[in-house]
Amino acid sequence: LAKLSGLKVFASCSAHKHDFVRGLGADHVLDYQSLGEAGMLQQILSLTNGELLDHVLDTVNATSAVSTLKFLKLHGSLCSLAAPIQDPEVFAKGVSLHYLNLGGMHQSSSLDCKQLLVQVGTDMGALFSSKQLKVPVMEEVTFEQIPLALQTLQQGIVQGKLVAAIAPKRALAPPAPPQGVGSAP
């Protein structure tokens, strides 16, 4: 989504996920394990002509989100998908703090929330339909394999999405032969 908005996208992940993350559209992929925070900061400054980042999206946890502040410009924006952030360092830097909580919208009794959720779904569906946005399915599991698949998700082993096949795949029936003038009964 950041790429579709015209932003230059930086991502951090372990080395074995670099190709996967580049395939999702990241312009620059940094190995947080080998670079460390100081090395990542140097890499970012090198790639941006000495500028810090305008926006950071953190998907890990509150501690991780706070650690990204060193990469963020004064009055930049930080969005956390994983956890609320209550660290005073966020406010000292004048950061605009955002959370994405679609799960909470499902539970809301507000008509406005429900309408917004419908609009988000419609917009995302249009992006998928037009092939502007792709979600890589890395593996399909059977209903019986779901417990093991959940364990691999918990361990952070999965790249992309796991899809559970709840019902067995059914073979499509062959189309009926056309009935028309001159056809045999």
C-alpha positions as CSV (number, residue, x, y, z in Angstrom):
1,L,0.0,0.0,0.0
2,A,2.9,2.4,0.7
3,K,4.3,1.7,-2.7
4,L,1.0,2.3,-4.3
5,S,0.9,5.7,-2.5
6,G,4.2,6.6,-4.2
7,L,6.4,6.2,-1.1
8,K,9.9,4.8,-1.2
9,V,9.7,1.6,0.9
10,F,12.4,0.5,3.4
11,A,11.9,-2.9,5.1
12,S,13.9,-4.7,7.7
13,C,13.9,-8.5,8.1
14,S,16.3,-11.4,8.5
15,A,18.5,-12.2,5.5
16,H,16.6,-15.3,4.4
17,K,13.4,-13.2,3.8
18,H,15.1,-10.5,1.7
19,D,13.9,-11.9,-1.7
20,F,10.4,-12.4,-0.4
21,V,10.2,-8.8,0.9
22,R,11.6,-7.4,-2.3
23,G,9.0,-9.3,-4.1
24,L,6.3,-7.5,-2.1
25,G,7.7,-4.2,-3.4
26,A,10.3,-3.0,-0.9
27,D,12.8,-0.6,-2.5
28,H,15.5,-1.2,0.1
29,V,15.7,-4.3,2.4
30,L,17.9,-4.1,5.5
31,D,19.1,-7.1,7.5
32,Y,18.4,-6.0,11.1
33,Q,20.3,-9.0,12.5
34,S,23.6,-8.3,10.8
35,L,23.4,-4.5,10.7
36,G,22.0,-3.8,14.2
37,E,20.2,-0.5,14.9
38,A,23.3,1.6,14.4
39,G,24.1,0.0,11.1
40,M,20.5,0.3,9.9
41,L,20.5,4.0,10.8
42,Q,23.7,4.5,8.8
43,Q,22.2,2.6,5.8
44,I,19.0,4.6,5.9
45,L,20.9,7.9,6.0
46,S,23.1,6.8,3.2
47,L,20.2,5.8,1.0
48,T,18.2,9.0,1.7
49,N,21.0,11.6,1.4
50,G,21.1,12.1,5.2
51,E,17.3,12.2,5.8
52,L,15.4,10.2,8.3
53,L,12.1,8.5,7.4
54,D,8.7,10.3,7.3
55,H,6.7,7.2,8.2
56,V,7.3,3.9,10.0
57,L,4.9,1.0,10.1
58,D,5.8,-1.6,12.8
59,T,4.2,-5.0,12.8
60,V,6.2,-6.7,15.6
61,N,5.4,-5.2,19.1
62,A,5.4,-2.0,21.2
63,T,9.1,-2.4,22.0
64,S,10.0,-2.7,18.4
65,A,7.9,0.3,17.5
66,V,9.6,2.5,20.0
67,S,13.0,1.3,18.7
68,T,12.1,2.6,15.3
69,L,11.9,6.2,16.6
70,K,15.6,6.7,15.8
71,F,14.8,6.2,12.1
72,L,11.9,8.7,12.2
73,K,12.0,12.4,11.5
74,L,10.8,14.9,14.1
75,H,7.0,15.0,13.8
76,G,7.0,11.9,11.6
77,S,4.3,9.3,11.9
78,L,4.5,5.9,13.5
79,C,1.8,3.2,12.9
80,S,1.7,0.1,15.0
81,L,-0.2,-2.9,13.9
82,A,0.8,-5.1,16.8
83,A,0.4,-3.2,20.1
84,P,-0.5,0.1,21.8
85,I,2.6,2.2,22.5
86,Q,2.8,4.1,25.8
87,D,6.4,5.1,25.9
88,P,7.0,8.8,26.6
89,E,9.8,8.9,24.0
90,V,7.1,8.9,21.3
91,F,5.7,12.1,22.6
92,A,9.1,13.7,23.1
93,K,9.8,13.4,19.4
94,G,6.4,14.9,18.4
95,V,5.4,11.7,16.5
96,S,2.0,11.3,15.1
97,L,0.9,7.9,16.5
98,H,-1.5,5.6,14.7
99,Y,-3.0,2.2,15.3
100,L,-4.7,-0.1,12.8
101,N,-7.3,-2.3,14.5
102,L,-9.6,-3.8,12.0
103,G,-10.5,-6.5,14.5
104,G,-11.9,-3.9,16.8
105,M,-14.0,-2.5,14.0
106,H,-15.7,-5.9,13.6
107,Q,-16.8,-5.8,17.2
108,S,-18.0,-2.3,17.2
109,S,-21.8,-1.5,17.3
110,S,-21.2,1.8,15.5
111,L,-22.7,2.1,12.1
112,D,-19.9,4.4,11.0
113,C,-17.3,1.7,11.9
114,K,-19.2,-0.9,10.0
115,Q,-19.5,1.4,6.9
116,L,-15.8,2.2,7.1
117,L,-15.0,-1.5,7.3
118,V,-17.1,-2.2,4.3
119,Q,-15.3,0.6,2.4
120,V,-11.9,-0.8,3.4
121,G,-12.9,-4.2,2.2
122,T,-14.3,-2.8,-1.1
123,D,-11.1,-0.8,-1.7
124,M,-8.8,-3.7,-0.9
125,G,-10.9,-6.0,-3.1
126,A,-10.5,-3.6,-6.0
127,L,-6.7,-3.5,-5.5
128,F,-6.6,-7.3,-5.5
129,S,-8.9,-7.5,-8.6
130,S,-6.8,-5.1,-10.5
131,K,-3.6,-7.0,-9.6
132,Q,-2.1,-3.8,-8.0
133,L,-1.9,-5.6,-4.7
134,K,-0.9,-9.2,-4.2
135,V,-0.9,-11.5,-1.2
136,P,1.4,-14.4,-1.7
137,V,0.0,-17.7,-0.6
138,M,3.0,-19.8,0.4
139,E,1.2,-22.9,1.5
140,E,-2.2,-24.5,1.6
141,V,-3.0,-26.8,4.5
142,T,-5.8,-29.3,5.1
143,F,-8.3,-29.0,7.9
144,E,-6.4,-31.6,9.8
145,Q,-3.1,-29.7,9.4
146,I,-4.4,-26.5,11.0
147,P,-3.0,-27.1,14.5
148,L,0.5,-27.6,13.1
149,A,0.1,-24.6,10.8
150,L,-0.9,-22.4,13.8
151,Q,2.3,-23.6,15.6
152,T,4.4,-22.6,12.6
153,L,2.7,-19.2,12.6
154,Q,3.4,-18.7,16.3
155,Q,7.1,-19.5,15.7
156,G,7.4,-16.9,12.9
157,I,8.5,-19.5,10.4
158,V,5.9,-18.6,7.7
159,Q,6.5,-16.2,4.9
160,G,3.3,-15.0,3.2
161,K,0.0,-16.5,4.0
162,L,-1.2,-20.0,5.0
163,V,-4.5,-20.9,3.5
164,A,-6.6,-23.7,5.1
165,A,-8.8,-25.8,2.9
166,I,-11.8,-26.5,5.1
167,A,-13.7,-28.5,2.5
168,P,-12.1,-31.0,0.2
169,K,-11.5,-29.8,-3.3
170,R,-14.3,-31.0,-5.7
171,A,-13.7,-31.8,-9.3
172,L,-15.8,-29.7,-11.5
173,A,-18.4,-31.6,-13.5
174,P,-17.8,-31.5,-17.2
175,P,-20.0,-29.0,-19.0
176,A,-23.1,-30.5,-20.6
177,P,-23.0,-30.8,-24.3
178,P,-24.8,-28.0,-26.1
179,Q,-28.4,-28.7,-27.0
180,G,-29.4,-27.2,-30.3
181,V,-30.9,-27.8,-33.7
182,G,-29.9,-31.0,-35.2
183,S,-28.5,-32.5,-32.0
184,A,-29.3,-36.1,-31.1
185,P,-31.7,-36.6,-28.2
